[in-house]
Each structure stands twice: as structure tokens, then as C-alpha cells.
Amino acid sequence: MTPAVEAAERSLLWSHEALGLRAVVDAAGAVRLGAPGQEGDRLLPLVEVTATGHGRTWSGERFIDTAIGGRLTYRGHETARDGDWRCTTIRLSDPRTGLAAEVSLRTRPGARFLRSRVRLVNEGAAPLRVESVSSLTLGGVAEGALGGLTLHWADNDWLAECRWRQASFREQVVALNRSAHGHEGRGCFERHSQGSWSTGRHLPIAALTDPTGRAWLWQIESGAGWRYETGEREGAAYVALFGPDDAHHQWRTTLEPGEEFTTVPAVLVGVGTGGLDAAFGELTAYRRRIRRPHRDHTALPVIYNDYMNTLMGDPTTDKLRPLVTAAAAAGAEVFVIDAGWYDDDAEGWWDAVGAWEASGSRFPGGIHEVLDAIREHGMTPGLWLEPEVVGVRSPLARTLPPEAFFRRGGVRVSEHGRHHLDLRHPAARAHLDRVVDRIVGEWGVGYLKLDYNINIGPGTECGTESAGAGLLGHHRAYLDWLGSLLDRHPGLVLENCASGGLRMDYAQLAVTQLQSTSDQQDPLRCPPIAAAAATAVAPEQAAVWAYPQPHFSTDEIAFSVTGAMTGRVHLSGFLDRMSPEQFELVRTGISVYKAIRSEIATGLPFWPLGLPSWEDGWIAYGRRGTTATWLVLWRRAAAGDAPGGGQRHGTDDRARTLTIPHLRGTPLRPEVLYPASAEAETDWSPTDGQLTVSLPRPDTAVLLRLGPDASEYDREA
């Protein structure tokens, strides 16, 4: 062994063969993460930290090249087993401030992901006000080949979730000719959250891909502030992932001597081939590993919810009874009474919520009549709650202690007629415990839809803490509260919702069982959301609306039902008013879904036409299962056919050809599972792995099974 190789081996602290990454310590004691053979300034310090009085060594928009990060030196490391996980902890310290950092790198043998978080401890003699700290950093990506990189990110908004975009890396991070200036650039490509809607602007997920099929995909797991950046450094790309910070979230924390802070987790996925599809497959597998176990993840019951395009927050005993009967006959297994069940206020319920007592006027015989009827029809009853808010007119706004609410500058915060509870306060938590224990323990409700319809801003100031630190503290207490509910009520199912998908992050989805993916009410606008939902959430957690109506045509009913088969069916609509033929079309769709749902919990998503754009005419979503591959395809109208005079830019082509690489060379028989009324035709070419699908009419959709024989599903349906 040569001296150089021997020195390199001595410097190796950690390696990840599947990702091709190593953590090494250099001669100065700095620890950096990168690929074998990479060294020096091409790689970032393992942790980047800014603190008041300790900023960056090169000023700009970047949160790398920090003074403390550059001074952190190696103190030791150890690797331990935690079940199937391998966890390496690397210990660093800053000799100037006494700040210690422990970096936890977690993975599993053979897995293509790395999960990281950082624990800071002030071992110095003076307080240190931390303003930002990374959860994970990586440099040296695509060294010398930045021109071939593509950047992928997702915008997210109310009614318009999971809108993926892409651009060449060089369009966003332009070449500056470093050699002519002697410095790196000052900018980067960044995305971050704003306020308490963690995904109100963007998803905390993005990727870099190259033409060979290599992909780096990352996710930040925070419901209370996050930011990522990517840019160029020393001729290569870098990625830095953060939780909340001072500049973007008003987060900062003062660590007194002996005090500590732990960052939110972040995960990095890397694949050498297969591009985004392969990377999202790995991320899906990772998401399944980190969440709290629950039978709902494999049972996947069909849920009927009375809200969307149906009762719209106006439930009564008389309105619900026929819906309960129809939902059960259609095959629903959970029936959720959504917003309004507590409304007895002549001025409206929005700014009066908080007590969560059933309305006497809406349910003259008591809400138990409806809950009992749901159970008598073989379904689990569910209710909607918005636990973190109290209306400004609610009596609770006066009876709970002032410290139980969000405050800034000593003033209670209000937003859209609501105050916000701080779940760190025992009175706030005790109030919600009483509510849930009554609803679940006494009323027998087995499903709670937990909504969150306000963005409260940067957070709450308790004493000397910053608003962002208050928001993070509350959110961690909220997650702990959710876990305590499931501890006391193990069979309870929790749906995470925030005006649809505005808190769609894996801080919450590691605890809750389902995610509402959208409030979108136009069925023709749902396909790009339904198709891309699996980028944000595991398919078996992705609740997608199906709201067929009696005034719909046959194609419109089937279009709505088919789209929900991508994940979890959230059925709604006035099923009780349908003709027998319409109802049978819905019932058949639910039967088909039940026949295939066992594969959803283990299948991996892919997109044979690429991730959808908002206006795409043809959209395709695939799921690769253990026994077969399933595809949902939508054909939306051409621009000239769109409602309102051409708002959508689709296509009037009757057919699309999709390439499915993992089935290339496989003889198979494409089967139309649902609906027969779409009159879809298919042609499979095993030689090149191409499937051609024809849908003769616009605004139709089809569910296909690609496998040797689909007769078992025909029989069950």
C-alpha cells in the first residue's frame, strides 16, 4: 500500500457504497462529504453554521462558506446499528466559540439514501446566537459537467399542488468565469417556505439529473421552515439543505453554555441510472421506512367525505342519511363528516370554532344518530377538526390563558378570524386532549381529518425566543401530540390537511396516515395533481378526490373516479341522486380499486410521459408492482375545446405512445380495468418497450394493467 493510499484510508470516516459517497477528514481536521477522489475546496464542510458575530467568509445569498463551518474540526466518530439502520455519528468542534456539532448519518445496507441531521451543543463559556445551521451538505456534484445538468423543482399552491418545473442548471446558475475574478459567485438557486404553511409556495423536494440517468434527489422534513440551495463551487455543483433560518423565517436560537439544538432531518437520494423515476422510487421506499407503522398503510380503506362539491360544510342529519346509505352501497369503508358539524352560530362558524361540540340544530336527535347509522352500514365514522385554531369569537379565546396562544410583540396573533394555539402550553394541549378523547373515546369516531386553514406567519414569541423558534417549538409539540393520540387510540386514522396540500411534508407524514393532496374542485384540473402527488407523498398516503355527480356524463363520472385510483380514493358527490347506471359505474370503479389496492402499498411510482405540466393534454402515471404494472392515463381537451375559451393547452391527438423501460422485452397483455366506457385501445411492442394507448374522446381517462393475465381482477370486479 502506497503512503498516499494509506493516508487516504486513515482519513476515511464513513462511506456509502451505493451512493458513492465518503466522509473524509483532511490534514487540517476538516470533515467533508463527497465522492471518492474528490478533496479540498470542491467539497463543503460537513456542517455550515452562521451565528451573530460569526457570518460567512464570502458574502452573498449563499448560506455556505461560513466562518464556523470552516473552523469545525474532527473530534471523533462511531458507527452503531439501530435495527436495520446503520448510524454514524461524526463529532466536530469549533475551537473559537466552543460550539460542538454531532452529525448523524443514517442509512440502511444497500439503500440509496442518506438521512442527516445535526445536533449543536454550546460547550463554550459564552452564549452563542445561532442564525442558521445546515442539516446536510454535499459538494463536488457533476464536476466539470455542469452544462449537462438539469434542475427540477416543484411549485405548490392552493388548488395547484405539485407543479413540477425543470430548467438546465446553467439557466439558473450561469457560468461566471471564476478564473477571471478569483472568487465564486454570490448567488445560487434557492427555494424556501414562508410562514406556517410548509408547502404553501414550494415542495421541500428538488433534484439534479444528468443525461446519463444519474440523479440526486433531496427532501427536507420540516413543518416549520426549510430552505435548500444549489449552485456552483470550484467547478462543480453543490447542495445545501436547511431547516428554518433567521433571514427567511425569523428563526434564531441563543444557546447558553450547555444548551443544545437539533436540526430537522434531511434526506439525499442518489441513483446512477433511471433518472427521476428511479430516484422517486428510492425516495418512496425511504418514506415507507421512516413513518410510524399503522395498519391503514396496507388496509387502504375507501373513504367517503361529504364535503367536496357536495355538502360543502353544511351537514345535517337529513342530508347525511341518504349519503351514508349510498356511500356504503358504493363500497366506502369510512364515512367522514367534514366541516360544519359543530355549527350552531347564527353568525357563522368560521371565527367561532374551538370547542368542537356537535350542533343541536343540525342534529336534533344528536350526532350519535348519524355516527350510529354509519357504523350500522359497516363503515367507520370520521369527523373533521381544525385543532390548532380558536375562532376570535369563541369563548375559548377568553377562557384559555393568554400564553396558550401565539403572540408576537406581546400581542395575540390573529389571522382570518382565528387565533393559533401553542401546543407547548399545557392548557392548550389539555383542551385538545379532552376534545379528541371525547370524540374518539366516547363517540367512537375512528378517523380524524385534521385541517389547517391559516398561515399564521413566522410564528410566536415566548419570552426572548424568536418567532421562528416559537413556530418550530410549537410544531414539534404538535407532532408529539399527534403521536400521543395514536398511542392512546392505536386504531385511529389521522389525515393531514392544510387547505389541501399546503403542509405536505414528512415531518407530519411520518406520523399521520394520509395526506389531502388538494382542494381542487374542477375535475379537469385534478389530473396533474393526482399524477404528481406521489412525488410529495407515498402513494398509499395520497388522498385524491373522486366526486362524481348525477349531472355528469358517463365520461365525466369515469374521469373523476379513475383519477383517484392513483392513491387513496376520497369519494364524494351526491351518489344518492344518481341513476342506477351512473351508480353502477361508480360502484364498479370502487370494486376495481379494491382488487388492486393491495399492490399500492408496495408499488413504486413512475411517469412514462414525464412529470406532468399544468396544461398537459395527455398525462400518465404508472405504478410498478410485484405482480404487474398499472397505468392511469388521462386525455384532456385541446385548447380550443377547454371550458371558458381555451384555458388549457392540451392536444386533440387520439393516441399516445409511452416507453416503459422496465417492461422492455416482456410479452404481456394490456388490460383495460376501468372504465369500459372509455373505449380505450392498446398496442404493446415488447421489442422496444412501447405501449400505444388510444382514447377516442377528450376528457376521458383509463386504468390499465400490464401483466401476463388480468382475469383475476375481472372476476373480483
Stockholm file with secondary structure:
# STOCKHOLM 1.0

chainA/1-717         MTPAVEAAERSLLWSHEALGLRAVVDAAGAVRLGAPGQEGDRLLPLVEVTATGHGRTWSGERFIDTAIGGRLTYRGHETARDGDWRCTTIRLSDPRTGLAAEVSLRTRPGARFLRSRVRLVNEGAAPLRVESVSSLTLGGVAEGALGGLTLHWADNDWLAECRWRQASFREQVVALNRSAHGHEGRGCFERHSQGSWSTGRHLPIAALTDPTGRAWLWQIESGAGWRYETGEREGAAYVALFGPDDAHHQWRTTLEPGEEFTTVPAVLVGVGTGGLDAAFGELTAYRRRIRRPHRDHTALPVIYNDYMNTLMGDPTTDKLRPLVTAAAAAGAEVFVIDAGWYDDDAEGWWDAVGAWEASGSRFPGGIHEVLDAIREHGMTPGLWLEPEVVGVRSPLARTLPPEAFFRRGGVRVSEHGRHHLDLRHPAARAHLDRVVDRIVGEWGVGYLKLDYNINIGPGTECGTESAGAGLLGHHRAYLDWLGSLLDRHPGLVLENCASGGLRMDYAQLAVTQLQSTSDQQDPLRCPPIAAAAATAVAPEQAAVWAYPQPHFSTDEIAFSVTGAMTGRVHLSGFLDRMSPEQFELVRTGISVYKAIRSEIATGLPFWPLGLPSWEDGWIAYGRRGTTATWLVLWRRAAAGDAPGGGQRHGTDDRARTLTIPHLRGTPLRPEVLYPASAEAETDWSPTDGQLTVSLPRPDTAVLLRLGPDASEYDREA
#=GR chainA/1-717 SS CCHHHHHHHHHEEEEETTTTEEEEECTTSCEEEECTTCCGGGSCBSCCEEETTBCBSSCSSCSCSBHHHHHCEEEEEEEEEETTEEEEEEEEECTTTCEEEEEEEEECTTCSEEEEEEEEEECSSSCEEEEEEEEEEEEEETTTCGGGCEEEEEEEETTEEEEEEEEEHHHHSCCCCHHHHTSCCSCCEEEECBTTBTTSSEEEEEEEECTTSCEEEEEECCSSCCEEEEEEETTEEEEEEESCCHHHHCCCEEECTTCEEECCCEEEEEESSSHHHHHHHHHHHHHHHHSCCCTHHHHCCCEEESIIIIITTCCCHHHHHHHHHHHHHHTCSEEEECTTTTCCCTTCSTTTCSSCCCCTTTCTTCHHHHHHHHHHTTCEEEEEECTTEEETTSTHHHHSCGGGBCEETTEECCBTTEEEBCTTSHHHHHHHHHHHIIIIIITCCCEEEECCCCCCCSCCCCTTCCHHHHHHHHHHHHHHHHHHHHHHSTTCEEEECBTTBTTCCTTTTTTSSEEECCCCCCGGGSHHHHHHHHHHSCGGGEEEEECCCTTSCHHHHHHHHHHGGGSEEEECSCGGGSCHHHHHHHHHHHHHHHHHGGGTTTCEEECTTCSCCTTCSEEEEEEECSSCEEEEEEECCCGGGSHHHHCCCCCCCSEEEEECGGGTTCCCEEEEEECGGGCCEEEEETTTTEEEEECSSSSEEEEEEEESCCHHHHHHC
#=GC SS_cons         CCHHHHHHHHHEEEEETTTTEEEEECTTSCEEEECTTCCGGGSCBSCCEEETTBCBSSCSSCSCSBHHHHHCEEEEEEEEEETTEEEEEEEEECTTTCEEEEEEEEECTTCSEEEEEEEEEECSSSCEEEEEEEEEEEEEETTTCGGGCEEEEEEEETTEEEEEEEEEHHHHSCCCCHHHHTSCCSCCEEEECBTTBTTSSEEEEEEEECTTSCEEEEEECCSSCCEEEEEEETTEEEEEEESCCHHHHCCCEEECTTCEEECCCEEEEEESSSHHHHHHHHHHHHHHHHSCCCTHHHHCCCEEESIIIIITTCCCHHHHHHHHHHHHHHTCSEEEECTTTTCCCTTCSTTTCSSCCCCTTTCTTCHHHHHHHHHHTTCEEEEEECTTEEETTSTHHHHSCGGGBCEETTEECCBTTEEEBCTTSHHHHHHHHHHHIIIIIITCCCEEEECCCCCCCSCCCCTTCCHHHHHHHHHHHHHHHHHHHHHHSTTCEEEECBTTBTTCCTTTTTTSSEEECCCCCCGGGSHHHHHHHHHHSCGGGEEEEECCCTTSCHHHHHHHHHHGGGSEEEECSCGGGSCHHHHHHHHHHHHHHHHHGGGTTTCEEECTTCSCCTTCSEEEEEEECSSCEEEEEEECCCGGGSHHHHCCCCCCCSEEEEECGGGTTCCCEEEEEECGGGCCEEEEETTTTEEEEECSSSSEEEEEEEESCCHHHHHHC
//
